[in-house]
Amino acid sequence: MRKRLSMWIGGGLLVVMILIALLAPFILTGDPRALSPGSRLQPPSALHWFGTDQLGRDLFLRVLYGARISLFVGFSVALLSSIIGTAIGMVSAASRRADMVVMRVMDGVMSIPAILLAIALMAVTGGSVLNVIVAVTLVEIPRVARLIRGIVLSLREQTYVEAAISVGTPPGMIVIRHLLPGIVAPLIVQATFVWATAMILEAALSFIGAGTPPTIPSWGNILADARALWQIRPTMIFFPAAFLFVTLLSVNMLGDGLRDLLDPRQAPEI
């Protein structure tokens, strides 16, 4: 683990972003939605570290609170899609009849571009943080389900699983003792990539006005507000984009490091 520098850097950056999101109300006391027309479009200063937007709202506060939305959506989607996708994948791998039906449904969902499917779901349900989580989770479940199905089908052919079946081990015990341990490592790695993808989709949905409501500060909303003013106030785009970039980079670096660390096929480093 000492040699996985990228994993440690990514994990450290992610911890910093999570702490920023959790401690945002305590770092600065203020309302990110508070309007101040007399201070609109102010450049970065000691009073407003990132400046203000076209309504006079403090951008530093909005970016910090935006981290809470992005990380919460990403973590929730990764957790829910991992749980539901694992259940679907294991059921599909256990029954050929279920596999024919379930996997065709998963293939149909995956054939639709993720952003288009998320936009369609948001158009039906309406804009809110909960609806964003539900929409993005439905988009990501098929990818997790197909991964788990492939792993379980591979594990079923292993000698130790066949031995357990031959001696009459109950199916539930086989799943708990032999199958679940084999899917934990790839599932953790996949969850980190789902986390990053969910943050991108949330920002994209908010940017086009189909995600979180404008009253809730999120990085996508901030970028959407700044797109018409980037020529006169480029910092309005730079700061939220930089935070989103660093967060996505940290999650992906952590996922890459975990993949190398947990993959048994990787040769040990000497």
Secondary structure, DSSP 4 states (H G I P E B T S, - for coil): -TT-HHHHHHHHHHHHHHHHHHHHHHHS-S-TT---GGGTTPPS-SSSTT-B-TT--BHHHHHHHHHHHHHHHHHHHHHHHHHHHHHHHHHHHH-HHHHHHHHHHHHHHHTS-HHHHHHHHHHHH-S-HHHHHHHHHHHHHHHHHHHHHHHHHHHHTSHHHHHHHHTT--HHHHIIIIIHHHHHHHHHHHHHHHHHHHHHHHHHHHHTTSSS-TTS--HHHHHHHHTTSTTT-THHHHHHHHHHHHHHHHHHHHHHHHHHHH-TTSPPP-
